[in-house]
Amino acid sequence: MQHNLQTQTKNNILVIQLPEEFDCFKVDKAREQLDHFANDVADNIQINFLHTQFLDSSGIGAIVFLFKRLRAQNRHLELVNVAGQPLKLMSMLHVDRAIPVNRVSMNNVA
């Protein structure tokens, strides 16, 4: 399995750190790892956008796909430290209405 996404476990939550750009090229490289996360790795998963400056439709699609697979298993996904272009795109596509999105907060900065 390629390990392109950095992860850590914090308070029984798997935290996935997205790269600065999560576009079609990064999504393609991380696809196998995202499938692994969807297969019962942890009940609660956070995707941390702290360093993410750019997100495209492939990134949104990967996140929504992961969310749907987790929800079908009664598991939870939360997006944290979302700001800038990724936040605008998620708001425009109403992703924030389905998936819990927490904007950048000094309390969330790791």
TORKOL-4160 file (C-alpha; in steps of 0.2 Angstrom, whole numbers, padded with zeros to 4 digits, m for minus):
110
<pt num="1" X="0000" Y="0000" Z="0000"/>
<pt num="2" X="0007" Y="0017" Z="m0004"/>
<pt num="3" X="0007" Y="0029" Z="0011"/>
<pt num="4" X="0004" Y="0046" Z="0003"/>
<pt num="5" X="m0007" Y="0053" Z="0017"/>
<pt num="6" X="0001" Y="0056" Z="0034"/>
<pt num="7" X="m0010" Y="0049" Z="0048"/>
<pt num="8" X="m0010" Y="0049" Z="0067"/>
<pt num="9" X="m0021" Y="0042" Z="0080"/>
<pt num="10" X="m0027" Y="0055" Z="0093"/>
<pt num="11" X="m0040" Y="0051" Z="0107"/>
<pt num="12" X="m0046" Y="0035" Z="0097"/>
<pt num="13" X="m0048" Y="0046" Z="0081"/>
<pt num="14" X="m0039" Y="0042" Z="0066"/>
<pt num="15" X="m0033" Y="0059" Z="0059"/>
<pt num="16" X="m0028" Y="0060" Z="0041"/>
<pt num="17" X="m0017" Y="0075" Z="0036"/>
<pt num="18" X="m0021" Y="0081" Z="0018"/>
<pt num="19" X="m0007" Y="0088" Z="0008"/>
<pt num="20" X="m0006" Y="0106" Z="0002"/>
<pt num="21" X="m0015" Y="0102" Z="m0014"/>
<pt num="22" X="m0027" Y="0087" Z="m0014"/>
<pt num="23" X="m0031" Y="0086" Z="m0033"/>
<pt num="24" X="m0034" Y="0072" Z="m0045"/>
<pt num="25" X="m0015" Y="0067" Z="m0045"/>
<pt num="26" X="m0014" Y="0066" Z="m0026"/>
<pt num="27" X="m0031" Y="0057" Z="m0025"/>
<pt num="28" X="m0025" Y="0044" Z="m0038"/>
<pt num="29" X="m0010" Y="0041" Z="m0027"/>
<pt num="30" X="m0020" Y="0040" Z="m0011"/>
<pt num="31" X="m0035" Y="0030" Z="m0018"/>
<pt num="32" X="m0028" Y="0013" Z="m0010"/>
<pt num="33" X="m0025" Y="0021" Z="0006"/>
<pt num="34" X="m0042" Y="0029" Z="0007"/>
<pt num="35" X="m0050" Y="0012" Z="0003"/>
<pt num="36" X="m0040" Y="0005" Z="0018"/>
<pt num="37" X="m0047" Y="0019" Z="0029"/>
<pt num="38" X="m0065" Y="0015" Z="0024"/>
<pt num="39" X="m0062" Y="m0004" Z="0028"/>
<pt num="40" X="m0064" Y="m0003" Z="0047"/>
<pt num="41" X="m0048" Y="0006" Z="0052"/>
<pt num="42" X="m0056" Y="0017" Z="0065"/>
<pt num="43" X="m0074" Y="0021" Z="0070"/>
<pt num="44" X="m0070" Y="0040" Z="0070"/>
<pt num="45" X="m0060" Y="0048" Z="0056"/>
<pt num="46" X="m0055" Y="0067" Z="0055"/>
<pt num="47" X="m0048" Y="0074" Z="0039"/>
<pt num="48" X="m0036" Y="0088" Z="0044"/>
<pt num="49" X="m0035" Y="0103" Z="0031"/>
<pt num="50" X="m0023" Y="0113" Z="0041"/>
<pt num="51" X="m0010" Y="0114" Z="0027"/>
<pt num="52" X="m0022" Y="0111" Z="0012"/>
<pt num="53" X="m0023" Y="0126" Z="0001"/>
<pt num="54" X="m0031" Y="0118" Z="m0015"/>
<pt num="55" X="m0045" Y="0105" Z="m0017"/>
<pt num="56" X="m0052" Y="0100" Z="m0034"/>
<pt num="57" X="m0068" Y="0090" Z="m0038"/>
<pt num="58" X="m0058" Y="0074" Z="m0037"/>
<pt num="59" X="m0053" Y="0078" Z="m0019"/>
<pt num="60" X="m0071" Y="0082" Z="m0015"/>
<pt num="61" X="m0077" Y="0066" Z="m0024"/>
<pt num="62" X="m0064" Y="0056" Z="m0013"/>
<pt num="63" X="m0070" Y="0063" Z="0003"/>
<pt num="64" X="m0088" Y="0061" Z="m0001"/>
<pt num="65" X="m0085" Y="0043" Z="m0006"/>
<pt num="66" X="m0076" Y="0040" Z="0010"/>
<pt num="67" X="m0090" Y="0048" Z="0020"/>
<pt num="68" X="m0103" Y="0037" Z="0012"/>
<pt num="69" X="m0094" Y="0021" Z="0015"/>
<pt num="70" X="m0091" Y="0026" Z="0033"/>
<pt num="71" X="m0109" Y="0031" Z="0036"/>
<pt num="72" X="m0115" Y="0015" Z="0029"/>
<pt num="73" X="m0105" Y="0006" Z="0043"/>
<pt num="74" X="m0111" Y="0018" Z="0056"/>
<pt num="75" X="m0094" Y="0026" Z="0057"/>
<pt num="76" X="m0090" Y="0045" Z="0057"/>
<pt num="77" X="m0081" Y="0057" Z="0047"/>
<pt num="78" X="m0077" Y="0075" Z="0051"/>
<pt num="79" X="m0067" Y="0088" Z="0042"/>
<pt num="80" X="m0057" Y="0100" Z="0052"/>
<pt num="81" X="m0046" Y="0116" Z="0050"/>
<pt num="82" X="m0055" Y="0120" Z="0034"/>
<pt num="83" X="m0052" Y="0137" Z="0026"/>
<pt num="84" X="m0049" Y="0146" Z="0010"/>
<pt num="85" X="m0052" Y="0138" Z="m0007"/>
<pt num="86" X="m0057" Y="0121" Z="0000"/>
<pt num="87" X="m0070" Y="0129" Z="0012"/>
<pt num="88" X="m0077" Y="0140" Z="m0002"/>
<pt num="89" X="m0078" Y="0124" Z="m0014"/>
<pt num="90" X="m0086" Y="0114" Z="0000"/>
<pt num="91" X="m0099" Y="0127" Z="0004"/>
<pt num="92" X="m0103" Y="0130" Z="m0015"/>
<pt num="93" X="m0106" Y="0111" Z="m0017"/>
<pt num="94" X="m0115" Y="0110" Z="m0001"/>
<pt num="95" X="m0103" Y="0097" Z="0006"/>
<pt num="96" X="m0104" Y="0106" Z="0023"/>
<pt num="97" X="m0122" Y="0101" Z="0024"/>
<pt num="98" X="m0119" Y="0082" Z="0024"/>
<pt num="99" X="m0102" Y="0081" Z="0032"/>
<pt num="100" X="m0097" Y="0090" Z="0048"/>
<pt num="101" X="m0085" Y="0104" Z="0043"/>
<pt num="102" X="m0075" Y="0114" Z="0056"/>
<pt num="103" X="m0067" Y="0129" Z="0050"/>
<pt num="104" X="m0049" Y="0134" Z="0056"/>
<pt num="105" X="m0049" Y="0137" Z="0075"/>
<pt num="106" X="m0034" Y="0141" Z="0086"/>
<pt num="107" X="m0040" Y="0127" Z="0097"/>
<pt num="108" X="m0039" Y="0114" Z="0083"/>
<pt num="109" X="m0022" Y="0119" Z="0077"/>
<pt num="110" X="m0010" Y="0104" Z="0080"/>
